[in-house]
Amino acid sequence: MIENLEKKIIAYSLKNALEHEGKCLQGNVINALFHEGLKKEEIKDISKLINEKVNFVNSMRLDEQKKEFDQLKELISKRETRGENELPKIPNVIPGKIVTRIPPEPSKYNHIGHAISFLFNYSYAKEYNGKCILRFEDTNPEKVSQEYVDAMKKDVLEYLDIKPDEIRYVSDDMEKLYSYAEQLINTDNAYVCFCEQEKLRELRHKGKECEHRNQTKKENMDYWKEMLNGKYKEGEVSLRLKGDMKSLNQVMRDPVIFRIVETPHYKLGNRYKVWPMYDFYNPIEDGLCKVTHILRSNEFEQRIELQDRIKDLLNLPKQTITQYGRFQVLDAVTQGREIRELIESGKYIGWDDPRLVTLRALRRRGIVKETYYELLKHIGISKKSATLDFNMIASINRKIIDQIANRYSCVFNPIRLKIKNSPKINEIKVKIHPLKEEERTIKVNNEIYISKEDFDTSKGKEVRLMNLYNIRIINEKEAEFMDDNQKNIPKINWVSEGINVKIMMPNAEVIEGFAEKAVEKLKVNDLIQFERFGFLRVDEINDNKIVFWFSHK
Ligand SMILES: [Zn+2]
């Protein structure tokens, strides 16, 4: 047994409560005790004690919890206080001074690959007591929208529980970005080009300069002002950086840094028509945000040279960039365009279709935020690209929710059996979870329902009705009570009083089940387990209808 057990339980309960707005989760306490050396077989003896202490801690006010924790915190092992400190080291970190950013473009719904990237940046800032900025890069009016901003806020702030120190929008900095553009024109590092897109692309490909490159600074500034004043239409003109038309890195061949877009902006309407490109605003914004460290996937590799050039020309600070391999998600569509098509054609139900790995789909399926933080430690920062498959996500999620998800019975394609010679039992009380004290009441009579699948494999045999007694199944109408308390035989689930439920499966098929009546008390978002079937999240309850989404086995 663990030394100082009782105090340690309280200490971990307090720690967990303080991390979750005052409410401690029993499962997390048990997990922590495992790390302290608790053995699985010991849980039974102390589950009552844990329950008692967790309830005690949860009844305290936040300030009381803090005070109490200060007294007990030395009981928490180093490993636990370090928490997520299993991230690999990155260079040039000064604790308290690190600033990272999460820079999504609100033009899609985020998927699990984005979540990992967000969490890398967030975790390092948190780890070293620095700052993390959530920055919406919303300067492409054709793609960005309020819908996506709202969805991302829900995903990042609510679901992943990221607490940025600041939320910014690049579109709020348009005047600043214009003045940086003018700085480039004034130093003869940018010019206004009137080439058509097709020609521009071709010359870049060939590494040839166009005639506009030789305009004077004054000419360029006049044309630029005309651009801003609305003289030109979309596609007629662009502002280009003077790079190197012969560079082997094509990105360096006089890239367009501003263009005209006439589509109204979701936030600013028609106030601006001249919009900056990614490679221009991104390094400037990193400077304005005083970002010190950038963690990003290596797909940006060839852009580093260009972004560094812009930083040099504008006297902006450089960041320490740590690159990691991209994440491929196995067997799931992740391309926004492809998903959009599947939704529009009616093949997928929406961005939360259970076949997708978007954050809203995973959330709906009952993947909890702790799973992503855990996943981060599993993946680490590696140059190699990593594949993520749902089994990996499921196995982490299972470990976490297994400790908290209450258990119920549900049968499928039910077969009704009358039990001959059944003993007189009106109801039984069964623990809602092996680690919890709470019980549910199950009414019993001499008629029960079992799954067709269990019937098929158990016909003619003796089986144990879970938490009840043994029966022998005679045929598809009858069974008989077996007066023998042998527990070492196959156990099957059964329902006496039940209700119909619907379950959204991972392949988007909706199946029906007949679940024990206790599920009526569930609330939306509850995570539960149907024994011998899998974990589920309560998605919808209205009138007499309960809909679950299947998480995983
Ligand atoms: Zn040109």
Residues whose N, C-alpha, C, O or C-beta is under 5 A from the ligand:
A	BS01	ZN	C193 F194 C195 C210 E211 H212
